[in-house]
Amino acid sequence: PGTGFLLSASYYPQGFSASVNFHRTDNMDFRSDRGETGNNLMLNFLPPLSKQHTYRLITLYPFATQLLGEVGLQAELTYTFPKNSLLGGDYGTTVNINYSRVHNLDTTQKHTITIFKDTLSGAEVVYDDVFTYDSPFFSIGKRLYFQDINIEITKKWSSKFKSIFSLINIIYDKDIMENSGAPLYGKVKATALVADLTYMISRTNAIRFDLEHMWSSQDSSLRVPDNSNGNWAMALAEFTIAPSWYFSVWDEYNYGNDDPARQIHYVSGSIAYVHNSTRFSFGFGRQRGGILCVGGVCREVPASNGFNLSITSTF
């Protein structure tokens, strides 16, 4: 048996918004075949209680909804400083603050043994031996799965130039998220700083720069070699010809990896064309491996080097 509880509240006066979400799920993994695991044959969707980041480096440590049970809280505040104010300037300034925290369930293990007496011999025989658990509904476990505190400032400086600055701090239990609880990595503590800058060259042409840096550490003394640990830096340049063409080139570099042989430049480039609701994309480069999440549903993506073609359409 499973239980689920979701509470959501929001408030949206002019220039300001606030929202709070709380949920608790216990054994809500529902599939068309009970023996399947991972992302196979899933029937229900459990929404994640965390901001869905799109900036590249911080997606190394995305939150994945824990299907067997979790309890979490998310709160978000957004305020726009009006035009012609001290902090708003000529075009206004928007500040967004988001906080998420997810824990395990508080459980107490139960051991149930069912015994019956053999009518012929009179001996007692164990019929069933089951381990289950009790979980108080509004009690929170001690293990922190994930925490995300981030602030984003969006500012338009002129009719041609705008910026987005983000500061993101997360705590990510890598053993839970990626290794079914096996003590291989411990918790990852990461802080990312992002500068997203866009300059309009003309009414149809724009150039965008995405500069990112992430400081990362693990609290486990055990170090299993991988390509993602340590500090990262990234730079991206994108040229747009509205409304259809996009040209991008970028480099991700894990210069702080524990293993010098794994300090790799992931250089890539891509060309995209959009026509109505269809998008064509062609790219070449080195793809870092890791966890890819969409809406809290995650899968592991292997590292690769080569060409890629993508066609996406909505109809």
C-alpha positions as CSV (number, residue, x, y, z in Angstrom):
1,P,0.0,0.0,0.0
2,G,1.1,3.6,-0.7
3,T,0.1,7.1,0.3
4,G,0.6,10.5,-1.2
5,F,0.0,14.0,0.0
6,L,0.5,17.3,-1.8
7,L,-0.2,20.8,-0.5
8,S,0.3,23.9,-2.7
9,A,-0.3,27.6,-1.9
10,S,0.4,30.7,-3.9
11,Y,-0.1,34.5,-3.7
12,Y,0.3,36.8,-6.7
13,P,-0.2,40.6,-6.1
14,Q,1.1,43.1,-8.6
15,G,4.9,42.9,-8.9
16,F,5.3,40.1,-6.4
17,S,4.7,36.4,-6.1
18,A,5.1,33.8,-3.5
19,S,4.4,30.0,-3.5
20,V,4.9,27.1,-1.1
21,N,4.7,23.4,-1.9
22,F,4.9,20.5,0.4
23,H,4.5,16.8,-0.4
24,R,5.0,13.4,1.1
25,T,5.0,10.2,-0.8
26,D,5.3,6.6,0.5
27,N,5.6,3.6,-1.8
28,M,3.9,5.4,-4.7
29,D,5.9,3.7,-7.5
30,F,3.1,2.4,-9.8
31,R,4.0,0.3,-12.9
32,S,2.2,-2.0,-15.3
33,D,4.7,-4.7,-14.2
34,R,5.7,-4.8,-10.5
35,G,9.0,-6.5,-11.3
36,E,10.3,-3.5,-13.4
37,T,12.8,-1.0,-12.1
38,G,14.4,2.3,-13.2
39,N,12.2,4.2,-15.7
40,N,10.5,1.1,-17.2
41,L,6.7,0.8,-17.5
42,M,5.9,3.7,-15.2
43,L,2.2,4.6,-15.0
44,N,2.2,7.5,-12.6
45,F,4.2,10.8,-12.3
46,L,5.5,12.2,-9.1
47,P,6.4,15.9,-9.5
48,P,9.8,16.9,-8.1
49,L,10.0,19.5,-5.3
50,S,12.9,21.4,-6.7
51,K,13.7,24.0,-9.3
52,Q,14.3,22.5,-12.7
53,H,17.7,24.2,-13.6
54,T,18.6,24.7,-17.2
55,Y,22.1,26.0,-16.8
56,R,24.6,23.4,-17.8
57,L,26.9,22.8,-14.9
58,I,24.4,22.6,-12.1
59,T,22.5,19.9,-14.1
60,L,25.4,17.6,-13.0
61,Y,23.5,17.2,-9.7
62,P,19.7,17.2,-10.5
63,F,17.1,16.0,-8.0
64,A,15.4,12.7,-8.9
65,T,12.0,12.0,-7.2
66,Q,12.5,9.1,-4.8
67,L,9.6,6.7,-5.8
68,L,9.7,4.6,-2.6
69,G,9.3,7.6,-0.3
70,E,10.3,11.2,0.5
71,V,9.1,14.3,2.3
72,G,9.9,17.7,0.9
73,L,9.2,21.4,0.9
74,Q,9.7,24.1,-1.8
75,A,9.3,27.8,-1.4
76,E,9.7,30.6,-4.0
77,L,9.6,34.4,-3.9
78,T,9.7,36.7,-6.9
79,Y,9.8,40.5,-6.8
80,T,10.1,43.0,-9.6
81,F,11.6,46.4,-8.7
82,P,9.6,48.9,-10.7
83,K,11.0,51.0,-13.5
84,N,12.7,54.3,-12.6
85,S,13.3,53.1,-9.0
86,L,16.7,53.0,-7.3
87,L,17.1,49.2,-8.0
88,G,14.8,49.0,-10.9
89,G,16.6,51.4,-13.2
90,D,15.1,52.3,-16.5
91,Y,13.7,48.9,-17.3
92,G,13.0,47.2,-13.9
93,T,14.8,44.4,-12.1
94,T,13.4,41.0,-11.2
95,V,14.8,39.0,-8.3
96,N,13.8,35.3,-7.8
97,I,14.7,33.3,-4.6
98,N,14.0,29.6,-4.5
99,Y,14.5,27.1,-1.7
100,S,14.0,23.3,-1.8
101,R,14.7,20.6,0.8
102,V,13.9,16.9,0.6
103,H,14.4,14.2,3.4
104,N,13.8,10.5,3.7
105,L,10.8,9.2,5.6
106,D,10.9,8.5,9.3
107,T,10.4,4.7,9.5
108,T,10.4,2.0,12.1
109,Q,11.0,-1.5,10.9
110,K,8.5,-4.2,11.7
111,H,9.1,-7.9,11.6
112,T,6.0,-10.1,11.3
113,I,6.1,-13.9,11.6
114,T,3.1,-16.0,10.9
115,I,3.1,-19.5,12.5
116,F,0.7,-22.3,12.2
117,K,0.6,-25.7,13.9
118,D,0.8,-28.9,11.9
119,T,-2.3,-30.9,12.7
120,L,-0.6,-34.2,12.2
121,S,2.7,-33.7,14.1
122,G,1.7,-30.9,16.3
123,A,4.9,-29.0,15.4
124,E,4.8,-25.2,14.8
125,V,5.8,-24.2,11.3
126,V,6.7,-20.7,10.0
127,Y,4.2,-19.8,7.3
128,D,5.3,-16.3,6.5
129,D,8.3,-14.1,7.5
130,V,7.9,-10.5,6.4
131,F,9.8,-7.2,7.1
132,T,7.8,-4.1,6.7
133,Y,7.8,-0.6,8.3
134,D,5.7,2.0,10.0
135,S,6.0,5.7,9.1
136,P,4.2,8.4,11.0
137,F,2.5,10.6,8.4
138,F,3.9,14.0,9.4
139,S,7.3,12.8,10.7
140,I,10.5,13.7,8.8
141,G,13.5,11.4,8.5
142,K,17.0,12.5,9.5
143,R,18.7,11.8,6.2
144,L,18.9,14.8,3.8
145,Y,18.5,13.8,0.2
146,F,18.7,17.2,-1.5
147,Q,18.8,20.9,-0.7
148,D,18.8,23.8,-3.2
149,I,19.1,27.5,-2.3
150,N,19.3,29.8,-5.3
151,I,18.9,33.4,-6.3
152,E,18.4,34.8,-9.8
153,I,18.6,38.5,-10.8
154,T,17.3,39.5,-14.2
155,K,18.2,43.0,-15.4
156,K,17.7,44.8,-18.6
157,W,20.4,47.5,-18.9
158,S,19.4,49.1,-22.2
159,S,17.2,48.4,-25.2
160,K,20.0,46.1,-26.5
161,F,21.6,44.5,-23.5
162,K,20.2,42.3,-20.7
163,S,21.7,40.0,-18.1
164,I,20.7,37.1,-15.8
165,F,23.0,36.4,-12.8
166,S,22.4,33.3,-10.7
167,L,23.9,31.9,-7.5
168,I,23.0,28.3,-6.8
169,N,24.0,26.2,-3.7
170,I,23.0,22.6,-3.4
171,I,23.6,19.5,-1.2
172,Y,23.1,16.3,-3.2
173,D,23.2,12.8,-1.7
174,K,24.9,11.1,-4.6
175,D,24.7,7.7,-3.0
176,I,20.9,7.9,-2.8
177,M,20.4,9.6,-6.2
178,E,22.7,7.4,-8.3
179,N,23.7,4.3,-6.3
180,S,20.6,3.0,-4.5
181,G,22.1,4.0,-1.1
182,A,25.5,2.3,-1.5
183,P,28.2,4.3,0.3
184,L,30.4,5.2,-2.7
185,Y,30.5,9.0,-2.8
186,G,28.7,10.6,0.1
187,K,27.0,14.0,-0.2
188,V,28.1,16.5,-2.8
189,K,28.2,20.2,-1.9
190,A,28.2,22.4,-4.9
191,T,28.0,26.2,-5.5
192,A,27.5,27.5,-9.0
193,L,27.8,31.1,-10.3
194,V,26.2,31.9,-13.7
195,A,26.4,35.0,-15.9
196,D,23.9,34.9,-18.8
197,L,24.5,37.9,-21.1
198,T,22.5,38.8,-24.3
199,Y,23.2,41.7,-26.7
200,M,20.9,42.6,-29.5
201,I,22.9,43.5,-32.6
202,S,19.8,44.3,-34.6
203,R,16.1,43.5,-34.6
204,T,16.8,40.0,-35.8
205,N,20.4,39.2,-34.7
206,A,21.6,38.7,-31.2
207,I,24.7,37.2,-29.5
208,R,24.6,35.5,-26.1
209,F,27.3,34.5,-23.7
210,D,26.8,32.0,-20.9
211,L,29.7,31.9,-18.4
212,E,29.5,29.4,-15.5
213,H,31.7,28.2,-12.7
214,M,31.0,25.5,-10.1
215,W,32.8,24.7,-6.9
216,S,32.2,21.2,-5.7
217,S,33.3,18.8,-2.9
218,Q,32.3,15.5,-1.5
219,D,32.0,14.7,2.3
220,S,33.0,11.0,1.9
221,S,36.6,9.8,2.5
222,L,35.9,7.1,-0.1
223,R,36.7,8.3,-3.6
224,V,35.3,6.2,-6.4
225,P,36.9,7.6,-9.7
226,D,34.4,9.4,-11.9
227,N,34.4,12.2,-14.4
228,S,32.1,14.6,-12.5
229,N,33.7,15.3,-9.2
230,G,35.6,18.6,-8.4
231,N,35.4,22.1,-9.8
232,W,34.1,22.9,-13.2
233,A,34.2,25.9,-15.6
234,M,32.1,26.5,-18.7
235,A,31.8,29.1,-21.5
236,L,29.2,29.3,-24.2
237,A,28.7,31.6,-27.2
238,E,25.5,31.6,-29.2
239,F,24.5,33.6,-32.3
240,T,20.9,33.9,-33.2
241,I,19.2,34.9,-36.5
242,A,15.6,35.4,-35.6
243,P,13.3,33.6,-35.9
244,S,14.9,30.4,-37.2
245,W,18.6,30.0,-36.8
246,Y,20.8,29.3,-33.8
247,F,24.6,28.7,-33.8
248,S,26.4,27.7,-30.6
249,V,29.8,26.6,-29.4
250,W,30.8,25.8,-25.8
251,D,33.5,24.2,-23.7
252,E,33.0,22.5,-20.3
253,Y,36.2,21.8,-18.3
254,N,36.4,19.7,-15.1
255,Y,39.7,21.2,-14.1
256,G,39.3,20.2,-10.4
257,N,38.8,16.5,-10.9
258,D,40.6,14.3,-8.3
259,D,42.2,12.3,-11.1
260,P,44.3,14.5,-13.4
261,A,43.7,12.1,-16.3
262,R,40.0,12.8,-16.0
263,Q,40.4,16.6,-16.3
264,I,38.9,16.9,-19.8
265,H,37.7,19.7,-22.1
266,Y,34.2,18.9,-23.4
267,V,34.2,21.1,-26.5
268,S,31.0,21.0,-28.7
269,G,29.1,23.0,-31.3
270,S,25.7,22.9,-32.8
271,I,23.4,24.4,-35.4
272,A,19.6,24.6,-34.9
273,Y,16.8,25.6,-37.3
274,V,13.2,26.2,-36.2
275,H,10.3,26.1,-38.5
276,N,6.8,26.7,-37.0
277,S,6.7,24.0,-34.3
278,T,9.5,21.8,-35.6
279,R,13.1,22.2,-34.5
280,F,16.1,20.6,-36.3
281,S,19.5,20.4,-34.5
282,F,22.8,19.1,-35.6
283,G,25.9,19.1,-33.5
284,F,29.4,17.7,-33.0
285,G,31.6,17.4,-30.0
286,R,32.4,15.6,-26.8
287,Q,29.4,14.8,-24.5
288,R,30.1,14.4,-20.8
289,G,28.4,11.4,-19.2
290,G,26.1,11.7,-16.2
291,I,22.5,11.9,-15.0
292,L,20.0,13.6,-17.2
293,C,16.6,14.5,-15.6
294,V,13.4,15.8,-17.1
295,G,10.7,16.7,-14.7
296,G,12.3,14.7,-11.9
297,V,12.5,11.5,-14.0
298,C,16.2,10.7,-14.5
299,R,18.3,8.4,-16.6
300,E,22.0,7.9,-17.0
301,V,23.6,9.2,-20.2
302,P,26.9,7.7,-21.3
303,A,29.9,9.8,-22.3
304,S,30.2,10.1,-26.1
305,N,32.2,11.8,-28.8
306,G,30.8,12.4,-32.3
307,F,27.9,13.8,-34.3
308,N,24.3,14.1,-33.1
309,L,21.0,14.9,-34.9
310,S,17.8,15.9,-33.2
311,I,14.3,16.6,-34.6
312,T,11.6,17.8,-32.3
313,S,8.0,18.6,-33.3
314,T,4.8,19.6,-31.6
315,F,1.5,18.8,-33.3
